[in-house]
Every structure is written in structure tokens, then in C-alpha cells.
């Protein structure tokens, strides 16, 4: 889901990596294990 602060939450069991972007937002990459 997406929080009110645009934080993404992984809905699956895996690894979540938060990566800062150039426009001051966070890009979230989710890798399922």
C-alpha cells in the first residue's frame, strides 16, 4: 500500500530497498525472495 507520505510498503515477503531520487523522492525496489 501507499502511506500518506508516499512511503511504499511491501505486501510480499522479500527485500525492500529504499533509494533516494534526484527529485527528493524515494524509489522503492522490492525483490521477492
N, CA, C and O atoms as a Tripos MOL2 file, in Angstrom:
@<TRIPOS>MOLECULE
protein
  132   131    33     0     0
PROTEIN
NO_CHARGES

@<TRIPOS>ATOM
      1 N           0.8370   -1.2060    0.0000 N.3       1 UNK1
      2 CA          0.0000    0.0000    0.0000 C.3       1 UNK1
      3 C           0.8650    1.2450    0.0000 C.2       1 UNK1
      4 O           2.0890    1.1650    0.1020 O.2       1 UNK1
      5 N           0.2290    2.3830   -0.1140 N.am      2 UNK2
      6 CA          0.9520    3.6530   -0.1320 C.3       2 UNK2
      7 C           0.5250    4.5040    1.0600 C.2       2 UNK2
      8 O          -0.6640    4.7600    1.2530 O.2       2 UNK2
      9 N           1.4940    4.9400    1.8560 N.am      3 UNK3
     10 CA          1.1960    5.7730    3.0110 C.3       3 UNK3
     11 C           0.9460    7.2110    2.5940 C.2       3 UNK3
     12 O           1.1810    7.5830    1.4450 O.2       3 UNK3
     13 N           0.4660    8.0210    3.5380 N.am      4 UNK4
     14 CA          0.1680    9.4240    3.2430 C.3       4 UNK4
     15 C           1.4350   10.2220    2.9450 C.2       4 UNK4
     16 O           1.3670   11.3290    2.4110 O.2       4 UNK4
     17 N           2.5940    9.6530    3.2920 N.am      5 UNK5
     18 CA          3.8620   10.3170    2.9810 C.3       5 UNK5
     19 C           4.5180    9.6520    1.7780 C.2       5 UNK5
     20 O           5.7250    9.7640    1.5640 O.2       5 UNK5
     21 N           3.6870    8.9540    0.9960 N.am      6 UNK6
     22 CA          4.1450    8.2920   -0.2320 C.3       6 UNK6
     23 C           5.2160    7.2400    0.0190 C.2       6 UNK6
     24 O           6.0570    6.9740   -0.8390 O.2       6 UNK6
     25 N           5.1700    6.6440    1.2140 N.am      7 UNK7
     26 CA          6.0870    5.5530    1.5100 C.3       7 UNK7
     27 C           5.4330    4.2520    1.0900 C.2       7 UNK7
     28 O           4.2990    3.9640    1.4720 O.2       7 UNK7
     29 N           6.1480    3.4740    0.3080 N.am      8 UNK8
     30 CA          5.5970    2.2060   -0.1690 C.3       8 UNK8
     31 C           5.9230    1.0880    0.8100 C.2       8 UNK8
     32 O           7.0250    1.0090    1.3530 O.2       8 UNK8
     33 N           4.9410    0.2370    1.0180 N.am      9 UNK9
     34 CA          5.1430   -0.9030    1.9000 C.3       9 UNK9
     35 C           5.0610   -2.1870    1.0840 C.2       9 UNK9
     36 O           4.1590   -2.3550    0.2630 O.2       9 UNK9
     37 N           5.9950   -3.0770    1.3110 N.am     10 UNK10
     38 CA          6.0000   -4.3410    0.5770 C.3      10 UNK10
     39 C           4.8980   -5.2450    1.1080 C.2      10 UNK10
     40 O           4.8030   -5.4860    2.3110 O.2      10 UNK10
     41 N           4.0670   -5.7410    0.1980 N.am     11 UNK11
     42 CA          2.9760   -6.6220    0.5940 C.3      11 UNK11
     43 C           3.3830   -8.0840    0.4810 C.2      11 UNK11
     44 O           2.5930   -8.9800    0.7770 O.2      11 UNK11
     45 N           4.6250   -8.3230    0.0500 N.am     12 UNK12
     46 CA          5.1080   -9.6910   -0.0550 C.3      12 UNK12
     47 C           6.3330   -9.8600    0.8160 C.2      12 UNK12
     48 O           6.9390   -8.8810    1.2510 O.2      12 UNK12
     49 N           6.6970  -11.1150    1.0710 N.am     13 UNK13
     50 CA          7.8770  -11.3880    1.8760 C.3      13 UNK13
     51 C           9.1090  -11.2710    1.0010 C.2      13 UNK13
     52 O           9.3560  -12.1270    0.1520 O.2      13 UNK13
     53 N           9.8670  -10.2350    1.1990 N.am     14 UNK14
     54 CA         11.0360  -10.0210    0.3520 C.3      14 UNK14
     55 C          11.9260   -8.9350    0.9130 C.2      14 UNK14
     56 O          11.8380   -8.5880    2.0910 O.2      14 UNK14
     57 N          12.7830   -8.4000    0.0620 N.am     15 UNK15
     58 CA         13.7210   -7.3650    0.4830 C.3      15 UNK15
     59 C          13.3110   -6.0290   -0.1160 C.2      15 UNK15
     60 O          13.1250   -5.9070   -1.3260 O.2      15 UNK15
     61 N          13.1740   -5.0410    0.7390 N.am     16 UNK16
     62 CA         12.7780   -3.7190    0.2700 C.3      16 UNK16
     63 C          13.9690   -2.7740    0.3590 C.2      16 UNK16
     64 O          14.5610   -2.6100    1.4250 O.2      16 UNK16
     65 N          14.3150   -2.1590   -0.7590 N.am     17 UNK17
     66 CA         15.4390   -1.2320   -0.7860 C.3      17 UNK17
     67 C          14.9420    0.1750   -1.1060 C.2      17 UNK17
     68 O          14.3140    0.3980   -2.1400 O.2      17 UNK17
     69 N          15.2280    1.1220   -0.2130 N.am     18 UNK18
     70 CA         14.8130    2.4990   -0.4320 C.3      18 UNK18
     71 C          15.9520    3.2740   -1.0870 C.2      18 UNK18
     72 O          17.0520    3.3620   -0.5420 O.2      18 UNK18
     73 N          15.6740    3.8340   -2.2640 N.am     19 UNK19
     74 CA         16.7080    4.5770   -2.9780 C.3      19 UNK19
     75 C          16.2580    6.0190   -3.2050 C.2      19 UNK19
     76 O          15.2120    6.2520   -3.8120 O.2      19 UNK19
     77 N          17.0390    6.9910   -2.7230 N.am     20 UNK20
     78 CA         16.7140    8.4030   -2.9360 C.3      20 UNK20
     79 C          16.8610    8.7840   -4.4000 C.2      20 UNK20
     80 O          17.7920    8.3450   -5.0750 O.2      20 UNK20
     81 N          15.9360    9.6050   -4.8880 N.am     21 UNK21
     82 CA         15.9920   10.0240   -6.2850 C.3      21 UNK21
     83 C          16.3610   11.4940   -6.3780 C.2      21 UNK21
     84 O          16.4170   12.1850   -5.3610 O.2      21 UNK21
     85 N          16.6100   11.9710   -7.5690 N.am     22 UNK22
     86 CA         17.0790   13.3400   -7.7820 C.3      22 UNK22
     87 C          16.0090   14.3790   -7.4520 C.2      22 UNK22
     88 O          16.3210   15.5350   -7.1660 O.2      22 UNK22
     89 N          14.7340   13.9510   -7.4950 N.am     23 UNK23
     90 CA         13.6600   14.9060   -7.2100 C.3      23 UNK23
     91 C          13.2150   14.8150   -5.7500 C.2      23 UNK23
     92 O          12.0850   15.1640   -5.4060 O.2      23 UNK23
     93 N          14.1450   14.3290   -4.8840 N.am     24 UNK24
     94 CA         13.9060   14.2830   -3.4440 C.3      24 UNK24
     95 C          12.7730   13.3330   -3.0670 C.2      24 UNK24
     96 O          12.1250   13.5110   -2.0360 O.2      24 UNK24
     97 N          12.5370   12.3260   -3.9040 N.am     25 UNK25
     98 CA         11.5510   11.3010   -3.5660 C.3      25 UNK25
     99 C          12.2730    9.9740   -3.3820 C.2      25 UNK25
    100 O          13.4330    9.8270   -3.7690 O.2      25 UNK25
    101 N          11.5890    9.0240   -2.7980 N.am     26 UNK26
    102 CA         12.2100    7.7290   -2.5680 C.3      26 UNK26
    103 C          11.6780    6.6910   -3.5490 C.2      26 UNK26
    104 O          10.4710    6.4720   -3.6520 O.2      26 UNK26
    105 N          12.5890    6.0670   -4.2570 N.am     27 UNK27
    106 CA         12.2140    4.9850   -5.1570 C.3      27 UNK27
    107 C          12.3890    3.6670   -4.4130 C.2      27 UNK27
    108 O          13.4450    3.3900   -3.8450 O.2      27 UNK27
    109 N          11.3350    2.8670   -4.4290 N.am     28 UNK28
    110 CA         11.3670    1.6280   -3.6690 C.3      28 UNK28
    111 C          11.4580    0.4260   -4.5950 C.2      28 UNK28
    112 O          10.6240    0.2410   -5.4810 O.2      28 UNK28
    113 N          12.4670   -0.3720   -4.3790 N.am     29 UNK29
    114 CA         12.6170   -1.5930   -5.1600 C.3      29 UNK29
    115 C          12.3520   -2.7980   -4.2660 C.2      29 UNK29
    116 O          12.9470   -2.9370   -3.1970 O.2      29 UNK29
    117 N          11.4520   -3.6660   -4.7170 N.am     30 UNK30
    118 CA         11.1100   -4.8390   -3.9160 C.3      30 UNK30
    119 C          11.5490   -6.1070   -4.6300 C.2      30 UNK30
    120 O          11.1320   -6.3750   -5.7570 O.2      30 UNK30
    121 N          12.3900   -6.8790   -3.9660 N.am     31 UNK31
    122 CA         12.8380   -8.1410   -4.5420 C.3      31 UNK31
    123 C          12.2530   -9.2990   -3.7480 C.2      31 UNK31
    124 O          12.5280   -9.4470   -2.5570 O.2      31 UNK31
    125 N          11.4510  -10.1110   -4.4060 N.am     32 UNK32
    126 CA         10.8580  -11.2620   -3.7350 C.3      32 UNK32
    127 C          11.9220  -12.3250   -3.5080 C.2      32 UNK32
    128 O          12.7540  -12.5690   -4.3820 O.2      32 UNK32
    129 N          11.8990  -12.9500   -2.3530 N.am     33 UNK33
    130 CA         12.9080  -13.9500   -2.0350 C.3      33 UNK33
    131 C          12.4070  -15.3540   -2.3450 C.2      33 UNK33
    132 O          13.1310  -16.3270   -2.1380 O.2      33 UNK33
@<TRIPOS>BOND
     1     1     2 1
     2     2     3 1
     3     3     4 2
     4     3     5 am
     5     5     6 1
     6     6     7 1
     7     7     8 2
     8     7     9 am
     9     9    10 1
    10    10    11 1
    11    11    12 2
    12    11    13 am
    13    13    14 1
    14    14    15 1
    15    15    16 2
    16    15    17 am
    17    17    18 1
    18    18    19 1
    19    19    20 2
    20    19    21 am
    21    21    22 1
    22    22    23 1
    23    23    24 2
    24    23    25 am
    25    25    26 1
    26    26    27 1
    27    27    28 2
    28    27    29 am
    29    29    30 1
    30    30    31 1
    31    31    32 2
    32    31    33 am
    33    33    34 1
    34    34    35 1
    35    35    36 2
    36    35    37 am
    37    37    38 1
    38    38    39 1
    39    39    40 2
    40    39    41 am
    41    41    42 1
    42    42    43 1
    43    43    44 2
    44    43    45 am
    45    45    46 1
    46    46    47 1
    47    47    48 2
    48    47    49 am
    49    49    50 1
    50    50    51 1
    51    51    52 2
    52    51    53 am
    53    53    54 1
    54    54    55 1
    55    55    56 2
    56    55    57 am
    57    57    58 1
    58    58    59 1
    59    59    60 2
    60    59    61 am
    61    61    62 1
    62    62    63 1
    63    63    64 2
    64    63    65 am
    65    65    66 1
    66    66    67 1
    67    67    68 2
    68    67    69 am
    69    69    70 1
    70    70    71 1
    71    71    72 2
    72    71    73 am
    73    73    74 1
    74    74    75 1
    75    75    76 2
    76    75    77 am
    77    77    78 1
    78    78    79 1
    79    79    80 2
    80    79    81 am
    81    81    82 1
    82    82    83 1
    83    83    84 2
    84    83    85 am
    85    85    86 1
    86    86    87 1
    87    87    88 2
    88    87    89 am
    89    89    90 1
    90    90    91 1
    91    91    92 2
    92    91    93 am
    93    93    94 1
    94    94    95 1
    95    95    96 2
    96    95    97 am
    97    97    98 1
    98    98    99 1
    99    99   100 2
   100    99   101 am
   101   101   102 1
   102   102   103 1
   103   103   104 2
   104   103   105 am
   105   105   106 1
   106   106   107 1
   107   107   108 2
   108   107   109 am
   109   109   110 1
   110   110   111 1
   111   111   112 2
   112   111   113 am
   113   113   114 1
   114   114   115 1
   115   115   116 2
   116   115   117 am
   117   117   118 1
   118   118   119 1
   119   119   120 2
   120   119   121 am
   121   121   122 1
   122   122   123 1
   123   123   124 2
   124   123   125 am
   125   125   126 1
   126   126   127 1
   127   127   128 2
   128   127   129 am
   129   129   130 1
   130   130   131 1
   131   131   132 2
@<TRIPOS>SUBSTRUCTURE
     1 UNK1         2 RESIDUE 1 A UNK
     2 UNK2         6 RESIDUE 1 A UNK
     3 UNK3        10 RESIDUE 1 A UNK
     4 UNK4        14 RESIDUE 1 A UNK
     5 UNK5        18 RESIDUE 1 A UNK
     6 UNK6        22 RESIDUE 1 A UNK
     7 UNK7        26 RESIDUE 1 A UNK
     8 UNK8        30 RESIDUE 1 A UNK
     9 UNK9        34 RESIDUE 1 A UNK
    10 UNK10       38 RESIDUE 1 A UNK
    11 UNK11       42 RESIDUE 1 A UNK
    12 UNK12       46 RESIDUE 1 A UNK
    13 UNK13       50 RESIDUE 1 A UNK
    14 UNK14       54 RESIDUE 1 A UNK
    15 UNK15       58 RESIDUE 1 A UNK
    16 UNK16       62 RESIDUE 1 A UNK
    17 UNK17       66 RESIDUE 1 A UNK
    18 UNK18       70 RESIDUE 1 A UNK
    19 UNK19       74 RESIDUE 1 A UNK
    20 UNK20       78 RESIDUE 1 A UNK
    21 UNK21       82 RESIDUE 1 A UNK
    22 UNK22       86 RESIDUE 1 A UNK
    23 UNK23       90 RESIDUE 1 A UNK
    24 UNK24       94 RESIDUE 1 A UNK
    25 UNK25       98 RESIDUE 1 A UNK
    26 UNK26      102 RESIDUE 1 A UNK
    27 UNK27      106 RESIDUE 1 A UNK
    28 UNK28      110 RESIDUE 1 A UNK
    29 UNK29      114 RESIDUE 1 A UNK
    30 UNK30      118 RESIDUE 1 A UNK
    31 UNK31      122 RESIDUE 1 A UNK
    32 UNK32      126 RESIDUE 1 A UNK
    33 UNK33      130 RESIDUE 1 A UNK
